[in-house]
């Protein structure tokens, strides 16, 4: 996971995320694990999330970070 907005992100926070370029940002809760991995829990189920896709986190117009879905 690559953080843009922080060197060390909060352990848990709310933001929005996209898993597709043209997708509308979706609200979610993010948890940063001890090993640095990131768990994203969307408020509503998302269709066809696939390993290898990217997830990008946003706070309004600010990109917080992004990574590859495992």
N, CA, C and O atoms as a Tripos MOL2 file, in Angstrom:
@<TRIPOS>MOLECULE
protein
  280   279    70     0     0
PROTEIN
NO_CHARGES

@<TRIPOS>ATOM
      1 N           0.8460   -1.1640    0.0000 N.3       1 UNK1
      2 CA          0.0000    0.0000    0.0000 C.3       1 UNK1
      3 C           0.8890    1.2220    0.0000 C.2       1 UNK1
      4 O           1.8830    1.2580    0.7250 O.2       1 UNK1
      5 N           0.5640    2.2060   -0.7810 N.am      2 UNK2
      6 CA          1.3450    3.4450   -0.8730 C.3       2 UNK2
      7 C           0.5220    4.5980   -0.3210 C.2       2 UNK2
      8 O          -0.5570    4.9100   -0.8260 O.2       2 UNK2
      9 N           1.0460    5.2220    0.7160 N.am      3 UNK3
     10 CA          0.3660    6.3660    1.3210 C.3       3 UNK3
     11 C           0.8500    7.6440    0.6760 C.2       3 UNK3
     12 O           2.0530    7.8490    0.5170 O.2       3 UNK3
     13 N          -0.0790    8.5030    0.3040 N.am      4 UNK4
     14 CA          0.2310    9.7930   -0.3090 C.3       4 UNK4
     15 C           0.1200   10.8990    0.7450 C.2       4 UNK4
     16 O           0.9840   11.7710    0.8310 O.2       4 UNK4
     17 N          -0.9390   10.8550    1.5360 N.am      5 UNK5
     18 CA         -1.2590   11.9490    2.4570 C.3       5 UNK5
     19 C          -0.5160   11.8500    3.7900 C.2       5 UNK5
     20 O          -0.3770   12.8470    4.4980 O.2       5 UNK5
     21 N          -0.0370   10.6440    4.1370 N.am      6 UNK6
     22 CA          0.6020   10.4590    5.4500 C.3       6 UNK6
     23 C           1.8680    9.6360    5.3100 C.2       6 UNK6
     24 O           2.0090    8.8290    4.3920 O.2       6 UNK6
     25 N           2.7870    9.8590    6.2430 N.am      7 UNK7
     26 CA          3.9060    8.9440    6.3870 C.3       7 UNK7
     27 C           3.4550    7.7510    7.2140 C.2       7 UNK7
     28 O           3.7590    6.6000    6.8990 O.2       7 UNK7
     29 N           2.7190    8.0540    8.2850 N.am      8 UNK8
     30 CA          2.1530    7.0140    9.1470 C.3       8 UNK8
     31 C           0.6630    7.3110    9.3230 C.2       8 UNK8
     32 O           0.2970    8.2180   10.0700 O.2       8 UNK8
     33 N          -0.1950    6.5530    8.6430 N.am      9 UNK9
     34 CA         -1.6390    6.8140    8.7300 C.3       9 UNK9
     35 C          -2.1980    6.4210   10.0950 C.2       9 UNK9
     36 O          -1.5680    5.6580   10.8290 O.2       9 UNK9
     37 N          -3.3780    6.9380   10.4380 N.am     10 UNK10
     38 CA         -4.0490    6.4780   11.6600 C.3      10 UNK10
     39 C          -4.3510    4.9830   11.5430 C.2      10 UNK10
     40 O          -4.4770    4.4630   10.4340 O.2      10 UNK10
     41 N          -4.4630    4.3100   12.6450 N.am     11 UNK11
     42 CA         -4.7290    2.8660   12.6140 C.3      11 UNK11
     43 C          -6.1120    2.5620   12.0510 C.2      11 UNK11
     44 O          -6.2960    1.5380   11.3920 O.2      11 UNK11
     45 N          -7.0850    3.4310   12.3000 N.am     12 UNK12
     46 CA         -8.4380    3.2230   11.7770 C.3      12 UNK12
     47 C          -9.0470    4.5780   11.4500 C.2      12 UNK12
     48 O          -8.9070    5.5350   12.2120 O.2      12 UNK12
     49 N          -9.7260    4.6470   10.3040 N.am     13 UNK13
     50 CA        -10.3630    5.8960    9.8990 C.3      13 UNK13
     51 C         -11.4180    5.6220    8.8460 C.2      13 UNK13
     52 O         -11.4600    4.5410    8.2590 O.2      13 UNK13
     53 N         -12.2700    6.6100    8.6100 N.am     14 UNK14
     54 CA        -13.3040    6.5520    7.5700 C.3      14 UNK14
     55 C         -12.8760    7.4340    6.4150 C.2      14 UNK14
     56 O         -12.2380    8.4690    6.6080 O.2      14 UNK14
     57 N         -13.2330    7.0120    5.2130 N.am     15 UNK15
     58 CA        -12.9490    7.7950    4.0160 C.3      15 UNK15
     59 C         -13.8480    7.2510    2.9090 C.2      15 UNK15
     60 O         -14.8390    6.5780    3.1920 O.2      15 UNK15
     61 N         -13.5160    7.5310    1.6670 N.am     16 UNK16
     62 CA        -14.2030    6.9080    0.5460 C.3      16 UNK16
     63 C         -13.1480    6.2180   -0.3180 C.2      16 UNK16
     64 O         -11.9600    6.5310   -0.2340 O.2      16 UNK16
     65 N         -13.5930    5.2850   -1.1420 N.am     17 UNK17
     66 CA        -12.6620    4.5070   -1.9560 C.3      17 UNK17
     67 C         -13.2720    4.1840   -3.3080 C.2      17 UNK17
     68 O         -14.4920    4.1580   -3.4740 O.2      17 UNK17
     69 N         -12.3930    3.9380   -4.2700 N.am     18 UNK18
     70 CA        -12.8130    3.4990   -5.6060 C.3      18 UNK18
     71 C         -12.0020    2.2720   -5.9790 C.2      18 UNK18
     72 O         -10.8080    2.1940   -5.6920 O.2      18 UNK18
     73 N         -12.6650    1.3050   -6.6280 N.am     19 UNK19
     74 CA        -11.9650    0.1400   -7.1470 C.3      19 UNK19
     75 C         -11.9910    0.0990   -8.6770 C.2      19 UNK19
     76 O         -11.4020   -0.7880   -9.2960 O.2      19 UNK19
     77 N         -12.6740    1.0580   -9.2660 N.am     20 UNK20
     78 CA        -12.7280    1.2010  -10.7260 C.3      20 UNK20
     79 C         -12.5930    2.6770  -11.0830 C.2      20 UNK20
     80 O         -13.0590    3.5460  -10.3450 O.2      20 UNK20
     81 N         -11.9660    2.9490  -12.1960 N.am     21 UNK21
     82 CA        -11.6810    4.3160  -12.6190 C.3      21 UNK21
     83 C         -12.9340    5.1760  -12.6730 C.2      21 UNK21
     84 O         -12.9310    6.2950  -12.1590 O.2      21 UNK21
     85 N         -14.0010    4.6810  -13.2820 N.am     22 UNK22
     86 CA        -15.2190    5.4770  -13.4740 C.3      22 UNK22
     87 C         -16.2300    5.3090  -12.3410 C.2      22 UNK22
     88 O         -17.3150    5.8880  -12.3960 O.2      22 UNK22
     89 N         -15.8950    4.5390  -11.3300 N.am     23 UNK23
     90 CA        -16.8000    4.3040  -10.2090 C.3      23 UNK23
     91 C         -16.9490    5.5690   -9.3570 C.2      23 UNK23
     92 O         -16.0020    6.3380   -9.1970 O.2      23 UNK23
     93 N         -18.1340    5.7660   -8.8250 N.am     24 UNK24
     94 CA        -18.3550    6.8200   -7.8430 C.3      24 UNK24
     95 C         -17.6860    6.3930   -6.5470 C.2      24 UNK24
     96 O         -17.7450    5.2210   -6.1750 O.2      24 UNK24
     97 N         -17.0520    7.3280   -5.8610 N.am     25 UNK25
     98 CA        -16.4080    7.0010   -4.5900 C.3      25 UNK25
     99 C         -17.4440    6.4260   -3.6260 C.2      25 UNK25
    100 O         -18.5740    6.9050   -3.5470 O.2      25 UNK25
    101 N         -17.0320    5.3860   -2.8970 N.am     26 UNK26
    102 CA        -17.9280    4.7010   -1.9730 C.3      26 UNK26
    103 C         -17.4110    4.8450   -0.5410 C.2      26 UNK26
    104 O         -16.2140    4.6750   -0.3090 O.2      26 UNK26
    105 N         -18.2890    5.1560    0.4320 N.am     27 UNK27
    106 CA        -17.8460    5.2900    1.8200 C.3      27 UNK27
    107 C         -17.3450    3.9570    2.3740 C.2      27 UNK27
    108 O         -17.8680    2.8920    2.0460 O.2      27 UNK27
    109 N         -16.3170    4.0430    3.2230 N.am     28 UNK28
    110 CA        -15.7410    2.8310    3.7880 C.3      28 UNK28
    111 C         -15.0250    3.1340    5.1000 C.2      28 UNK28
    112 O         -14.8060    4.2910    5.4580 O.2      28 UNK28
    113 N         -14.6670    2.0680    5.8020 N.am     29 UNK29
    114 CA        -13.8400    2.1610    6.9980 C.3      29 UNK29
    115 C         -12.5410    1.4270    6.7020 C.2      29 UNK29
    116 O         -12.5550    0.3290    6.1470 O.2      29 UNK29
    117 N         -11.4280    2.0300    7.0700 N.am     30 UNK30
    118 CA        -10.1110    1.4750    6.7790 C.3      30 UNK30
    119 C          -9.4150    1.1310    8.0850 C.2      30 UNK30
    120 O          -9.4340    1.9150    9.0350 O.2      30 UNK30
    121 N          -8.8010   -0.0460    8.1280 N.am     31 UNK31
    122 CA         -7.9950   -0.4600    9.2660 C.3      31 UNK31
    123 C          -6.6000   -0.8030    8.7580 C.2      31 UNK31
    124 O          -6.4440   -1.6030    7.8360 O.2      31 UNK31
    125 N          -5.5900   -0.1910    9.3670 N.am     32 UNK32
    126 CA         -4.2010   -0.4840    9.0230 C.3      32 UNK32
    127 C          -3.7010   -1.5180   10.0270 C.2      32 UNK32
    128 O          -3.6820   -1.2670   11.2320 O.2      32 UNK32
    129 N          -3.2970   -2.6770    9.5220 N.am     33 UNK33
    130 CA         -2.8580   -3.7770   10.3720 C.3      33 UNK33
    131 C          -1.4070   -3.5860   10.8190 C.2      33 UNK33
    132 O          -0.6860   -2.7570   10.2630 O.2      33 UNK33
    133 N          -0.9850   -4.3530   11.8200 N.am     34 UNK34
    134 CA          0.3780   -4.2730   12.3550 C.3      34 UNK34
    135 C           1.4360   -4.5000   11.2770 C.2      34 UNK34
    136 O           2.4960   -3.8750   11.3010 O.2      34 UNK34
    137 N           1.1450   -5.4010   10.3270 N.am     35 UNK35
    138 CA          2.1200   -5.7220    9.2730 C.3      35 UNK35
    139 C           2.1140   -4.7180    8.1260 C.2      35 UNK35
    140 O           2.8430   -4.8860    7.1480 O.2      35 UNK35
    141 N           1.2920   -3.6700    8.2420 N.am     36 UNK36
    142 CA          1.2250   -2.6460    7.1990 C.3      36 UNK36
    143 C           0.1570   -2.8930    6.1500 C.2      36 UNK36
    144 O          -0.1170   -2.0220    5.3240 O.2      36 UNK36
    145 N          -0.4490   -4.0770    6.1760 N.am     37 UNK37
    146 CA         -1.5360   -4.3220    5.2340 C.3      37 UNK37
    147 C          -2.7380   -3.4690    5.6190 C.2      37 UNK37
    148 O          -2.8370   -2.9880    6.7480 O.2      37 UNK37
    149 N          -3.6400   -3.2900    4.6760 N.am     38 UNK38
    150 CA         -4.7840   -2.4070    4.8630 C.3      38 UNK38
    151 C          -6.0640   -3.1710    4.5800 C.2      38 UNK38
    152 O          -6.1810   -3.8390    3.5520 O.2      38 UNK38
    153 N          -7.0180   -3.0740    5.4860 N.am     39 UNK39
    154 CA         -8.3170   -3.7010    5.2990 C.3      39 UNK39
    155 C          -9.3380   -2.6060    5.0290 C.2      39 UNK39
    156 O          -9.4580   -1.6500    5.7960 O.2      39 UNK39
    157 N         -10.0700   -2.7530    3.9330 N.am     40 UNK40
    158 CA        -11.0940   -1.7710    3.5550 C.3      40 UNK40
    159 C         -12.4540   -2.4530    3.6460 C.2      40 UNK40
    160 O         -12.6990   -3.4640    2.9870 O.2      40 UNK40
    161 N         -13.3320   -1.8890    4.4680 N.am     41 UNK41
    162 CA        -14.6780   -2.4350    4.6250 C.3      41 UNK41
    163 C         -15.6620   -1.3910    4.1130 C.2      41 UNK41
    164 O         -15.8660   -0.3540    4.7440 O.2      41 UNK41
    165 N         -16.2680   -1.6750    2.9650 N.am     42 UNK42
    166 CA        -17.2290   -0.7490    2.3620 C.3      42 UNK42
    167 C         -18.5390   -0.7780    3.1420 C.2      42 UNK42
    168 O         -18.9290   -1.8180    3.6720 O.2      42 UNK42
    169 N         -19.2160    0.3670    3.2110 N.am     43 UNK43
    170 CA        -20.5110    0.4580    3.8870 C.3      43 UNK43
    171 C         -21.5560   -0.4050    3.1810 C.2      43 UNK43
    172 O         -22.4280   -0.9850    3.8280 O.2      43 UNK43
    173 N         -21.4660   -0.4870    1.8670 N.am     44 UNK44
    174 CA        -22.3730   -1.3180    1.0680 C.3      44 UNK44
    175 C         -21.5470   -2.2990    0.2500 C.2      44 UNK44
    176 O         -20.4510   -1.9570   -0.1940 O.2      44 UNK44
    177 N         -22.0560   -3.5200    0.0390 N.am     45 UNK45
    178 CA        -21.3130   -4.4980   -0.7560 C.3      45 UNK45
    179 C         -20.9690   -3.9440   -2.1460 C.2      45 UNK45
    180 O         -21.7780   -3.2580   -2.7710 O.2      45 UNK45
    181 N         -19.7650   -4.2520   -2.6130 N.am     46 UNK46
    182 CA        -19.3110   -3.8220   -3.9340 C.3      46 UNK46
    183 C         -19.2880   -5.0340   -4.8560 C.2      46 UNK46
    184 O         -18.9950   -6.1500   -4.4270 O.2      46 UNK46
    185 N         -19.5950   -4.8040   -6.1050 N.am     47 UNK47
    186 CA        -19.7100   -5.8720   -7.0940 C.3      47 UNK47
    187 C         -18.3440   -6.2030   -7.6970 C.2      47 UNK47
    188 O         -17.5870   -5.3080   -8.0730 O.2      47 UNK47
    189 N         -18.0410   -7.4900   -7.7820 N.am     48 UNK48
    190 CA        -16.9140   -8.0290   -8.5510 C.3      48 UNK48
    191 C         -15.5510   -7.4390   -8.1670 C.2      48 UNK48
    192 O         -14.7690   -7.0600   -9.0390 O.2      48 UNK48
    193 N         -15.2760   -7.3660   -6.8810 N.am     49 UNK49
    194 CA        -13.9240   -6.9710   -6.4510 C.3      49 UNK49
    195 C         -13.0050   -8.1530   -6.7310 C.2      49 UNK49
    196 O         -13.2970   -9.2800   -6.3300 O.2      49 UNK49
    197 N         -11.8930   -7.8950   -7.4200 N.am     50 UNK50
    198 CA        -11.0240   -8.9590   -7.8900 C.3      50 UNK50
    199 C          -9.5820   -8.7170   -7.4730 C.2      50 UNK50
    200 O          -9.0880   -7.5950   -7.5860 O.2      50 UNK50
    201 N          -8.8890   -9.7670   -6.9840 N.am     51 UNK51
    202 CA         -7.4650   -9.6210   -6.6870 C.3      51 UNK51
    203 C          -6.7050   -9.0970   -7.9070 C.2      51 UNK51
    204 O          -6.9580   -9.5090   -9.0390 O.2      51 UNK51
    205 N          -5.7810   -8.1940   -7.6530 N.am     52 UNK52
    206 CA         -5.0080   -7.5800   -8.7330 C.3      52 UNK52
    207 C          -5.5160   -6.1990   -9.1070 C.2      52 UNK52
    208 O          -4.7790   -5.4040   -9.6900 O.2      52 UNK52
    209 N          -6.7850   -5.9030   -8.7730 N.am     53 UNK53
    210 CA         -7.3120   -4.5620   -9.0120 C.3      53 UNK53
    211 C          -6.7080   -3.6030   -8.0000 C.2      53 UNK53
    212 O          -6.1930   -4.0240   -6.9640 O.2      53 UNK53
    213 N          -6.7720   -2.3330   -8.3010 N.am     54 UNK54
    214 CA         -6.3100   -1.3130   -7.3690 C.3      54 UNK54
    215 C          -7.4860   -0.7770   -6.5580 C.2      54 UNK54
    216 O          -8.6240   -0.7550   -7.0280 O.2      54 UNK54
    217 N          -7.1940   -0.3520   -5.3480 N.am     55 UNK55
    218 CA         -8.1480    0.3900   -4.5330 C.3      55 UNK55
    219 C          -7.4680    1.7100   -4.1860 C.2      55 UNK55
    220 O          -6.3060    1.7330   -3.7780 O.2      55 UNK55
    221 N          -8.1990    2.8060   -4.3510 N.am     56 UNK56
    222 CA         -7.6610    4.1320   -4.0560 C.3      56 UNK56
    223 C          -8.5620    4.7900   -3.0230 C.2      56 UNK56
    224 O          -9.7850    4.7960   -3.1620 O.2      56 UNK56
    225 N          -7.9370    5.3480   -1.9780 N.am     57 UNK57
    226 CA         -8.6650    5.9710   -0.8820 C.3      57 UNK57
    227 C          -8.6530    7.4880   -1.0430 C.2      57 UNK57
    228 O          -7.6420    8.0730   -1.4310 O.2      57 UNK57
    229 N          -9.7910    8.1180   -0.7400 N.am     58 UNK58
    230 CA         -9.9540    9.5640   -0.9080 C.3      58 UNK58
    231 C         -10.5400   10.2030    0.3420 C.2      58 UNK58
    232 O         -11.3090    9.5830    1.0780 O.2      58 UNK58
    233 N         -10.1640   11.4410    0.5610 N.am     59 UNK59
    234 CA        -10.8240   12.3220    1.5230 C.3      59 UNK59
    235 C         -11.2090   13.5540    0.7230 C.2      59 UNK59
    236 O         -10.4070   14.4750    0.5660 O.2      59 UNK59
    237 N         -12.4380   13.5710    0.2170 N.am     60 UNK60
    238 CA        -12.8450   14.6350   -0.7130 C.3      60 UNK60
    239 C         -12.0210   14.5210   -1.9880 C.2      60 UNK60
    240 O         -11.9980   13.4660   -2.6220 O.2      60 UNK60
    241 N         -11.3430   15.6020   -2.3660 N.am     61 UNK61
    242 CA        -10.5020   15.6030   -3.5690 C.3      61 UNK61
    243 C          -9.0690   15.1510   -3.3020 C.2      61 UNK61
    244 O          -8.2580   15.0800   -4.2260 O.2      61 UNK61
    245 N          -8.7540   14.8460   -2.0490 N.am     62 UNK62
    246 CA         -7.3900   14.4600   -1.6780 C.3      62 UNK62
    247 C          -7.2370   12.9400   -1.7440 C.2      62 UNK62
    248 O          -8.0280   12.2020   -1.1560 O.2      62 UNK62
    249 N          -6.2100   12.4790   -2.4660 N.am     63 UNK63
    250 CA         -5.8870   11.0710   -2.5130 C.3      63 UNK63
    251 C          -5.0770   10.7320   -1.2580 C.2      63 UNK63
    252 O          -4.0180   11.3110   -1.0160 O.2      63 UNK63
    253 N          -5.5900    9.7890   -0.4650 N.am     64 UNK64
    254 CA         -4.8950    9.3860    0.7510 C.3      64 UNK64
    255 C          -3.8420    8.3190    0.4700 C.2      64 UNK64
    256 O          -2.7770    8.3060    1.0870 O.2      64 UNK64
    257 N          -4.1530    7.4250   -0.4680 N.am     65 UNK65
    258 CA         -3.2230    6.3560   -0.8130 C.3      65 UNK65
    259 C          -3.9210    5.3140   -1.6480 C.2      65 UNK65
    260 O          -5.1040    5.4390   -1.9670 O.2      65 UNK65
    261 N          -3.1750    4.2790   -2.0010 N.am     66 UNK66
    262 CA         -3.7510    3.2060   -2.8090 C.3      66 UNK66
    263 C          -2.8680    1.9880   -2.8110 C.2      66 UNK66
    264 O          -1.6940    2.0440   -2.4470 O.2      66 UNK66
    265 N          -3.4550    0.8770   -3.2300 N.am     67 UNK67
    266 CA         -2.7110   -0.3760   -3.2840 C.3      67 UNK67
    267 C          -3.4350   -1.3990   -4.1170 C.2      67 UNK67
    268 O          -4.5110   -1.1450   -4.6570 O.2      67 UNK67
    269 N          -2.8170   -2.5730   -4.2130 N.am     68 UNK68
    270 CA         -3.3670   -3.6700   -4.9900 C.3      68 UNK68
    271 C          -4.1830   -4.5930   -4.0840 C.2      68 UNK68
    272 O          -3.7510   -4.9310   -2.9810 O.2      68 UNK68
    273 N          -5.3470   -4.9910   -4.5480 N.am     69 UNK69
    274 CA         -6.2220   -5.8750   -3.8020 C.3      69 UNK69
    275 C          -5.6580   -7.3010   -3.8580 C.2      69 UNK69
    276 O          -5.3110   -7.8170   -4.9210 O.2      69 UNK69
    277 N          -5.5810   -7.9160   -2.6700 N.am     70 UNK70
    278 CA         -5.0730   -9.3030   -2.6020 C.3      70 UNK70
    279 C          -6.1830  -10.2980   -2.6110 C.2      70 UNK70
    280 O          -5.9330  -11.5020   -2.5600 O.2      70 UNK70
@<TRIPOS>BOND
     1     1     2 1
     2     2     3 1
     3     3     4 2
     4     3     5 am
     5     5     6 1
     6     6     7 1
     7     7     8 2
     8     7     9 am
     9     9    10 1
    10    10    11 1
    11    11    12 2
    12    11    13 am
    13    13    14 1
    14    14    15 1
    15    15    16 2
    16    15    17 am
    17    17    18 1
    18    18    19 1
    19    19    20 2
    20    19    21 am
    21    21    22 1
    22    22    23 1
    23    23    24 2
    24    23    25 am
    25    25    26 1
    26    26    27 1
    27    27    28 2
    28    27    29 am
    29    29    30 1
    30    30    31 1
    31    31    32 2
    32    31    33 am
    33    33    34 1
    34    34    35 1
    35    35    36 2
    36    35    37 am
    37    37    38 1
    38    38    39 1
    39    39    40 2
    40    39    41 am
    41    41    42 1
    42    42    43 1
    43    43    44 2
    44    43    45 am
    45    45    46 1
    46    46    47 1
    47    47    48 2
    48    47    49 am
    49    49    50 1
    50    50    51 1
    51    51    52 2
    52    51    53 am
    53    53    54 1
    54    54    55 1
    55    55    56 2
    56    55    57 am
    57    57    58 1
    58    58    59 1
    59    59    60 2
    60    59    61 am
    61    61    62 1
    62    62    63 1
    63    63    64 2
    64    63    65 am
    65    65    66 1
    66    66    67 1
    67    67    68 2
    68    67    69 am
    69    69    70 1
    70    70    71 1
    71    71    72 2
    72    71    73 am
    73    73    74 1
    74    74    75 1
    75    75    76 2
    76    75    77 am
    77    77    78 1
    78    78    79 1
    79    79    80 2
    80    79    81 am
    81    81    82 1
    82    82    83 1
    83    83    84 2
    84    83    85 am
    85    85    86 1
    86    86    87 1
    87    87    88 2
    88    87    89 am
    89    89    90 1
    90    90    91 1
    91    91    92 2
    92    91    93 am
    93    93    94 1
    94    94    95 1
    95    95    96 2
    96    95    97 am
    97    97    98 1
    98    98    99 1
    99    99   100 2
   100    99   101 am
   101   101   102 1
   102   102   103 1
   103   103   104 2
   104   103   105 am
   105   105   106 1
   106   106   107 1
   107   107   108 2
   108   107   109 am
   109   109   110 1
   110   110   111 1
   111   111   112 2
   112   111   113 am
   113   113   114 1
   114   114   115 1
   115   115   116 2
   116   115   117 am
   117   117   118 1
   118   118   119 1
   119   119   120 2
   120   119   121 am
   121   121   122 1
   122   122   123 1
   123   123   124 2
   124   123   125 am
   125   125   126 1
   126   126   127 1
   127   127   128 2
   128   127   129 am
   129   129   130 1
   130   130   131 1
   131   131   132 2
   132   131   133 am
   133   133   134 1
   134   134   135 1
   135   135   136 2
   136   135   137 am
   137   137   138 1
   138   138   139 1
   139   139   140 2
   140   139   141 am
   141   141   142 1
   142   142   143 1
   143   143   144 2
   144   143   145 am
   145   145   146 1
   146   146   147 1
   147   147   148 2
   148   147   149 am
   149   149   150 1
   150   150   151 1
   151   151   152 2
   152   151   153 am
   153   153   154 1
   154   154   155 1
   155   155   156 2
   156   155   157 am
   157   157   158 1
   158   158   159 1
   159   159   160 2
   160   159   161 am
   161   161   162 1
   162   162   163 1
   163   163   164 2
   164   163   165 am
   165   165   166 1
   166   166   167 1
   167   167   168 2
   168   167   169 am
   169   169   170 1
   170   170   171 1
   171   171   172 2
   172   171   173 am
   173   173   174 1
   174   174   175 1
   175   175   176 2
   176   175   177 am
   177   177   178 1
   178   178   179 1
   179   179   180 2
   180   179   181 am
   181   181   182 1
   182   182   183 1
   183   183   184 2
   184   183   185 am
   185   185   186 1
   186   186   187 1
   187   187   188 2
   188   187   189 am
   189   189   190 1
   190   190   191 1
   191   191   192 2
   192   191   193 am
   193   193   194 1
   194   194   195 1
   195   195   196 2
   196   195   197 am
   197   197   198 1
   198   198   199 1
   199   199   200 2
   200   199   201 am
   201   201   202 1
   202   202   203 1
   203   203   204 2
   204   203   205 am
   205   205   206 1
   206   206   207 1
   207   207   208 2
   208   207   209 am
   209   209   210 1
   210   210   211 1
   211   211   212 2
   212   211   213 am
   213   213   214 1
   214   214   215 1
   215   215   216 2
   216   215   217 am
   217   217   218 1
   218   218   219 1
   219   219   220 2
   220   219   221 am
   221   221   222 1
   222   222   223 1
   223   223   224 2
   224   223   225 am
   225   225   226 1
   226   226   227 1
   227   227   228 2
   228   227   229 am
   229   229   230 1
   230   230   231 1
   231   231   232 2
   232   231   233 am
   233   233   234 1
   234   234   235 1
   235   235   236 2
   236   235   237 am
   237   237   238 1
   238   238   239 1
   239   239   240 2
   240   239   241 am
   241   241   242 1
   242   242   243 1
   243   243   244 2
   244   243   245 am
   245   245   246 1
   246   246   247 1
   247   247   248 2
   248   247   249 am
   249   249   250 1
   250   250   251 1
   251   251   252 2
   252   251   253 am
   253   253   254 1
   254   254   255 1
   255   255   256 2
   256   255   257 am
   257   257   258 1
   258   258   259 1
   259   259   260 2
   260   259   261 am
   261   261   262 1
   262   262   263 1
   263   263   264 2
   264   263   265 am
   265   265   266 1
   266   266   267 1
   267   267   268 2
   268   267   269 am
   269   269   270 1
   270   270   271 1
   271   271   272 2
   272   271   273 am
   273   273   274 1
   274   274   275 1
   275   275   276 2
   276   275   277 am
   277   277   278 1
   278   278   279 1
   279   279   280 2
@<TRIPOS>SUBSTRUCTURE
     1 UNK1         2 RESIDUE 1 A UNK
     2 UNK2         6 RESIDUE 1 A UNK
     3 UNK3        10 RESIDUE 1 A UNK
     4 UNK4        14 RESIDUE 1 A UNK
     5 UNK5        18 RESIDUE 1 A UNK
     6 UNK6        22 RESIDUE 1 A UNK
     7 UNK7        26 RESIDUE 1 A UNK
     8 UNK8        30 RESIDUE 1 A UNK
     9 UNK9        34 RESIDUE 1 A UNK
    10 UNK10       38 RESIDUE 1 A UNK
    11 UNK11       42 RESIDUE 1 A UNK
    12 UNK12       46 RESIDUE 1 A UNK
    13 UNK13       50 RESIDUE 1 A UNK
    14 UNK14       54 RESIDUE 1 A UNK
    15 UNK15       58 RESIDUE 1 A UNK
    16 UNK16       62 RESIDUE 1 A UNK
    17 UNK17       66 RESIDUE 1 A UNK
    18 UNK18       70 RESIDUE 1 A UNK
    19 UNK19       74 RESIDUE 1 A UNK
    20 UNK20       78 RESIDUE 1 A UNK
    21 UNK21       82 RESIDUE 1 A UNK
    22 UNK22       86 RESIDUE 1 A UNK
    23 UNK23       90 RESIDUE 1 A UNK
    24 UNK24       94 RESIDUE 1 A UNK
    25 UNK25       98 RESIDUE 1 A UNK
    26 UNK26      102 RESIDUE 1 A UNK
    27 UNK27      106 RESIDUE 1 A UNK
    28 UNK28      110 RESIDUE 1 A UNK
    29 UNK29      114 RESIDUE 1 A UNK
    30 UNK30      118 RESIDUE 1 A UNK
    31 UNK31      122 RESIDUE 1 A UNK
    32 UNK32      126 RESIDUE 1 A UNK
    33 UNK33      130 RESIDUE 1 A UNK
    34 UNK34      134 RESIDUE 1 A UNK
    35 UNK35      138 RESIDUE 1 A UNK
    36 UNK36      142 RESIDUE 1 A UNK
    37 UNK37      146 RESIDUE 1 A UNK
    38 UNK38      150 RESIDUE 1 A UNK
    39 UNK39      154 RESIDUE 1 A UNK
    40 UNK40      158 RESIDUE 1 A UNK
    41 UNK41      162 RESIDUE 1 A UNK
    42 UNK42      166 RESIDUE 1 A UNK
    43 UNK43      170 RESIDUE 1 A UNK
    44 UNK44      174 RESIDUE 1 A UNK
    45 UNK45      178 RESIDUE 1 A UNK
    46 UNK46      182 RESIDUE 1 A UNK
    47 UNK47      186 RESIDUE 1 A UNK
    48 UNK48      190 RESIDUE 1 A UNK
    49 UNK49      194 RESIDUE 1 A UNK
    50 UNK50      198 RESIDUE 1 A UNK
    51 UNK51      202 RESIDUE 1 A UNK
    52 UNK52      206 RESIDUE 1 A UNK
    53 UNK53      210 RESIDUE 1 A UNK
    54 UNK54      214 RESIDUE 1 A UNK
    55 UNK55      218 RESIDUE 1 A UNK
    56 UNK56      222 RESIDUE 1 A UNK
    57 UNK57      226 RESIDUE 1 A UNK
    58 UNK58      230 RESIDUE 1 A UNK
    59 UNK59      234 RESIDUE 1 A UNK
    60 UNK60      238 RESIDUE 1 A UNK
    61 UNK61      242 RESIDUE 1 A UNK
    62 UNK62      246 RESIDUE 1 A UNK
    63 UNK63      250 RESIDUE 1 A UNK
    64 UNK64      254 RESIDUE 1 A UNK
    65 UNK65      258 RESIDUE 1 A UNK
    66 UNK66      262 RESIDUE 1 A UNK
    67 UNK67      266 RESIDUE 1 A UNK
    68 UNK68      270 RESIDUE 1 A UNK
    69 UNK69      274 RESIDUE 1 A UNK
    70 UNK70      278 RESIDUE 1 A UNK
